[in-house]
Amino acid sequence: MRLKELTEKRNAIVEQMQAITAKATVEQRSASAEEVAEFEKLGTELRSLDDTIKMEERARDLSIGAVPS
């Protein structure tokens, strides 16, 4: 369940980042300082979530007592 929640949160962040860039593109302008700051903040959250998702996936794949071949 936790992996699903993390993935959903990740997808929401990606959508927010895409919305920021799409707005500036549609309005045919560069991103504002506020938009750049928000995009960077979301990027930091995204990288953190990606790391957590990878860790959760690795933990899920582990089997107690199993010896790697």
Buried (B, 14 or more C-beta within 10 A) or exposed (E): EEEEEBEEBBEEBEEBBEEBEEEBEEEEEEBEEEBEEBBEEBEEBBEEBEEBBEEBEEEEEEEEEEEEE
